[in-house]
Amino acid sequence: MTEIPRINRLFPDQAKGVKLSEALAFPCDGDQWVRAVFVASVDGAATIAGHAGGLGNDIDKQLFALNRALADVILVGAGTARTEVYGPAEDDPQWWQLRENRSPTPPMAVVSASLDLDFSAALFTEAPQSARTILITRADAPAQARAQAAEVAEVIVAGQSSVDLSATIAELRSRGFARIVCDGGPQLFTDLLEARGIDELCLTRSPSLVAGTETRILHGARFDPPVELELKTLYGTDDGFLYLLYRPAGS
């Protein structure tokens, strides 16, 4: 059996060698929970050369896989799904025990207003029947694209002229997906924050500087006033990486 990685808790109290699965466990009282998962450099870059890979260390990769194993469904924006060439979630043996009494992997739920997607991609054609890909769109989406989407995925309509993310969360929960993990992208995360649809941000801070004009974890109109966060826990590893769990202030 693969040994579960451990990290050191730095806040609110210090503890060495905490199991990653314990550090990142969903709240015991959080029957319904939406967690966003990102990695960013010290100067705020969430990508290198336009892609998310390259910023994380091995612990961050395992943290990413752990969050997916904890999820009932994985929520992602269409732009990120295209750029990062998303496929179905992988069946990770390290976290099998977390999927007991559920499908071996969670389904992917892609938010797309236009449905401008490649329906022959692995994200649709290789998704297992137990975790069929979900497409979330608007009523005004092109009818032909909606018909094509319905052949390879479950289609959820949430909103008329744009995708209503509050309705999206409600639709997913009505299907039994109580614990939702959003692992991309910046526009979707911004829209979820505006809709008050985020309960927690899981952020890995990479000890690196990227500069340039790279994407940040948020993209869109400036928040006025800014969204205030409360740091709930802070973990670290000897290589300088930090792992933070934030919640919206007052939540």
N, C-alpha and C positions, 0 to 999 in steps of 0.2 A: 504493500500500500504506500502511495506517495505521501511523504511527510508534509503536513500542512505548514506553509510558511508562517513566520512570526515577525512581528514588528513591535517597536517600543512606543508605549503611550507616553506623551509629554504633557498633555492637558486633557482634562482638568486635574488629574492626579497622575503621578508617574508610575509606570509599571513596565518591566522588561519582559520581552518574549511573549507578547499577547498573540494568540492565534489569529491569523487574518480573518478566518470565518467568524470569530467572536467579535473582532474589532468592527467588522462591516455588517454584522447581523442587522436585519430590520428591527425596528422597535417591537417589543412584545405586545404593546397595546395598539400597534399600527396595523389594524386589519386591512385598511386601505391606505396605500402609500405610493407616492410618485417620487422617484429619486433620479436626478440627473447625474451623469458620470462623465467627467472630463479630465484631461491632463493639459497642463500649460507650463510654459517656461517662466522664469522669474520676471521677465519683461512682458509677460502676458500672451505670448504666441501660443496658439493651440495647434498650429501646423508647422511643418518644414517643407518648403517648396510646394505648398498647397495641400499636403497630405498629413494626416494625424500621426502616422507612424514615425518613429525616430525620437520622440521626446521621452517615452517611458522606459523604465528599467524592467527587470524580470518580475519584481514584486507588482509593479503596475499592471503588467500583462496578466498576472494571476488574479489581481484585484478586478480587472475587467471581466475575466472569465467567471469569477465568483459572483459578481453582480448579475451577470446573465443567468447563472444557475439559480440565484435567489428569485429572479423575476418570474412572474406569471406570463408577462408579455414584454417584448422589447420595442420601444417606440423610437422611430427614426424619421428624419426628414428626407424627402425624395432626393434633394441635392446631395446630401451626404451619402445616401445609398448609391447614387450614381458615381460620385467622385471616388469613393472608397471601394467600389465594386463589391457591395454587400452580397453575401449569400445567406443561407439559413444558419442559425446558431449552431455551433459545434457541440457535439456530445463529449463533454470533458470528464474523463474518468475520475479526476481528482475531486470533483464535486458531485459525484453520482448520488451520494447520500442525501443531498439537499433537494433532489428531485423525486423523492419517495412519494408515491401516490399521485404523481403528476406525469405529464408527458416527459420523455427523456430530455427534450429540449423545449424552450419556450418558443412560441411563434414570433415572427417579426411583424410589426405593424408599421407600415410606411404611410406617411402623411403626404398627399400629393393633390393639389388643387387642379392641376392640368392633366394628370395621368400620362405625362410625357415620359414613359418608362419603356424599357426593353422587356416585353413580357416573355421572351424566350430565354432570359437570363436565369442563372442558377438560383437566384433569390426566389423565383417562382417554380421553375421546373424541378428543382432538387429538394424542395421543402417536403419533409415527411408528412404523411396524412394526419399524424397526431399533432402537428404544429404547422398547419397550412398558413402560408403568408396571408396577412390581412392588408388591404388597401383602404385608406381612409380618405375620402374625397368630398366634394361639394355637389349639390344637386345640379348645378349649372355646368358641371364638367362635360366635355364632349361625349355625346351619346355613344359614338362608335368606340371610343377608348374605354368607356364604362363597360360596354359589352365584351370587349376583348379582355379586360381585367377580370370580369366575372368568370371567364373560362379557366383562369389559372390561380385565382385568389378569392378570398372572401372579401366582398366590397361593403364597406360601411359608409353611408352618406351622413355627414355631420355638418349642417349649414347649407345655406342656399347659394350665395355668390362667392363665399369664401369658406374655408374649413373652420368650424367653430370648435376650438380646443376644449372648452368646458363640456360641450356635447360629446366630443371624442372620448374624454375620460369617462363620462357617464356610460357611453355605449360599450366601452371595453369592460367596465365593471359589471354591467348587466350581463355580460357573457362569462363572468366568473374570474376576470383578470383583475384581481384586487391590488396586486403589487406590480407596479409598472416601473420599468427602468428605461430612461431616455439616455441613449449614448451617442446622440448626434441629431442634428447639428446645431450650429450657433443661432440660426434664425428660428428654428423650432424651440430652442431653449428660451430665447427672448420672448417668443409668443406665449409660451407656457407661463413664464413669469408674469407677463401682462394679464393673463387670464387667471392668475392666482392658482395655477395648477401644479406648482412644485412644492413638495414638502421638505425636500432635502437636496443639497448639492454635495456630491462626493468628488473632491478635487485633488488630484495628484499634482504637486508642484515640483517640477523638474529643476535641478540646480544648473540651469543653462540660460544663456542669452542668445536670442535668435535675430533680433532687429528686423529690418526690412518692413514689408507691408503684409505680414502674415495674418491669417484669420485669428480672431480671438474667440473666446468661448461664447460670446454674445455678438449678434449682428442685427442692426436695425435702428429704429429711432431711439434717441437718448431718453432714458427714464427721468421724469421730472415729477416728483423728487426721486433721487436714487433709491433703489431697493436696498434696504438695510438687512444685513445678515447677522446671525449670532453663531459664533464658533461653539460647537457642541463638544467635539473631540479633535485632538491633534495627535498624529502618530508620526514616527520618523524611522529612518534606517541609517546605518553608518555611512552610506554613500551620499548622504546629503539630501535625499528625496524626502519630501513631507507629504503626508496624506491627511486631508482635512475633511471633516464633515460639518457643513453649515446648514442652518435652517433659517427661513425668513424670520426676521425679528417679530416677536409677538405672536408667533404661530403656536 
